[in-house]
Amino acid sequence: MEYLTGILQPAMLSRVANGSPMDRASCVRLLEPYQHQFDQCFRSAWDRWQEWVKKLEGSPADVSARSRANVLYDFIAAEATQQFLGVEHVKVRKDRGFLVIQIRDQVAIRFKKFQGRRLKTSSIATAQAIAYQAQMLEFSEQVEPMTHLVAGYLLDSFELDFEKLAITCTMNGEHLWAPIEIIPDIGQGGITIPMPTTSGDGPRPVIRSTRKTPAEETSENK
């Protein structure tokens, strides 16, 4: 296991990516052993946030959604480093605040806040962010291209807990396959999340969800 810095290189954006992103079933199999760690990254960070905000003077309502998203991202990143540093077949990579968990040299995973029930994300349009969203970010000494994923959270309508924790695969903002819900002991085949549809979006897959949970922000970490 290793902790690497300074290794994220945006590819030429006109380059055609070699190979295609990994399919959903392959990602489910690859990520299944790490479901508990991903779950803990979010839940431990949320518990830490709740304890932290209790110690602040004044009302928690004084903290903006943007500030909460940024602090929560820092807590998630710290927990992810603790959870994955030293794990076999996993690399923890960080460059200029850009944390990536790389598993078996096949997938690269960022942590984000989802924007709404369609589980989209937003980022400051840096070269790295654009390349990552386009499935074109290159990693030094990496021969084969990796599939770029996002492990994200959505808060419930009262912003009291998580509504959804999921791993998504997108290209230029569009989902390539149905999100994989993050829960411990996911079991064979994985869990998927319903994707809401609107009349102008065209048909979307109807996806099963067995989880009953009671999920939202902005900036690079929202």
N, C-alpha and C positions, 0 to 999 in steps of 0.2 A: 504494500500500500504506500502511497506517496501523497505529499502535499506539494503541488507545483504552482509556481507563479510565473507570470509573464509569458504564457504559452498560447494565448488566444489570438489568432490572426484572421482578420476578415479576408475572405477570398475576393478576387476580382468579381464584382457583382454581375458582369456580363458572362461569367463562366457558366457553362452548363454543368450542373452537379453530376458527379460520377455515381451511377447506381441510384436506386430509389429508396425512400425511407422504409424502414422495417414495417411489416404489416402488424395489425393489432394483435392477432393471436400469438405471434412471435414475441411481441413486447410483453404480453401477459405472462408468458412462460418465463421470460428473462427476468422480469421484475418481481415475480411472486415471492422469491426468498427475501426480498427487501421491503415488503409491504409494511411490516411492523416498524422498521426504521423510519420510513417516510411518514407514517402516521404519527410517530413520536416527535418528529421534527416540528410538525404543526401544533400538536396538542401541548407539548412541553413549552413551546414558545408562547402559546396563548395563555397558559397558566402563569408563565413568567410575566406577561404583559398585564394580566389582571392584578397580580400582586404588586407590580411596579406602579401602576396607575393609582392604586389605593394609597400609596405613600406620597403622592403629589399633593401639594396644597391647593385648595380650591376644588371646583367641581370637575369631574372627568369630562363633562361636556365642553370644557375649555380647550380640550385637546382636539384638534381638527382631524378629519378623516385622513388627510394626507400625512399628517404627523404620525398618526397611529399606524398607517401602512408602512411608513419608513422604519419606525421602531420595531414593529412586528417582523418586518423582513430581516432586520439585523438579528433579532432573537432566533428566527428560523435558520438563518445562515450559520449562527453560532452553534445551534443544536445539530444542524446537518453535519457540520465539521466534526463534532463530537461523536455523532452516530456512525459516520462512515470512515473517518480517519483510522486506518489500521485494518479495515475490512478487506479480506482477500478479493481480488479481481475488481477492486474499486479504486479510483483515483479521485482525489478532491483537488480541484483546480480553481485558482483565483487570480484574477488580474484586474486591477482598477475597480474593485468592488463587484466584479462579474464572477459570481460563484457558480461553478458547474460540477455536478457529480457525474463522473464517467464510469459506466459499468461494463466490464468485460470488453472494453474497446469497441462496443457496438452502439451504445446510446449515450448521449450527453443530456443532462437534465438540469434545468434552471428552476428556481422557485419564484412564483409570482402570485399576485392577487388577481382573481378573476373579476371581470367587469360584467356583472349581470348573469342571468341564467343560461345564456348561450356560451358561457365559459370562455369568452374572449379575453385578451389581455392588451395592455397598452404599454409603450415604452418610449423613452426619449430616443429620438431617431439617430443614435450613434451608428457608426459603421459596423460595430460588433453586433448591436441589436438587430440591425437590418439584415446582416448576413445570417444571424441565428434564425430569425423568423423565415428566411428564405431557404432554410436547410442547407446553407452554404458556408457556415463558419468552419474554418480549418484549424486544426490543432497540430502543433509542431510534433514531428516524429510519428504522426498518425498516417499510416499508409492508406487504409480504407476509410471512406467517409462514414461518419456516424449519423444515426438518426437523432434529430434534436427534439427533445420533449420538454414539456413544462409541467412541473408538479405545483398545483395551485390550490387556493382556498377561496371559498365564497362565504361571506357571513350571512346569517339569517336577517330577516327584515328588521329585527330589533337590535341587531349588532351585539348580541349577547353570547353568541356561540357560532361555531361553524355550521353552515347548512350543507356544504359539499366540500370534500377533499378529493381531488382527481388528478390524473395524469393525462395530458392531452398531446396530440401531435398535429401541428398545423403547418401550413405553408402560406406565407404572405397573408396571414389572418384567417384562413379558411381551414376548418377541421378536415384532416385526411381520413380519420376514422373516429368512431364513437369513443368518448372519454372513458378511461378506466378509473373506477372509484377506488380511492385509497382506504382500505380497512385492513386490520390485522387478520391473519389467517384467511386470506381471500378465497382459497379453495380452487378447485379445478375449473378452468374456463373463465374466471374473472367475473366482476360485477360491472355493469354499465349503467349510464345515467341517461334519463330522458332528456332529449334536446328539444326545447320549445320551438314551435314553428310559427311563422307569420305568413300572411297571405302572399307577400311579395318575395319571400325567400325561396319558394319552390319546395319540393318534397324533401323531407328530412327523415332519417331513420327513426323508428320508434324503438326505444331501448329499455330493457328491463332494469329495475332497481328494487332491491330487497331491503335497502337500508331506510329506516325511519328516523330521520334527524330533523331537528327544527330548522344565510350566508352573506360587505362590499367596500373603493378608494381611488388615488392617482399618483403619478410620478413614475420613475423607472421601476419602482417596486410595487406599484399598485396591481 
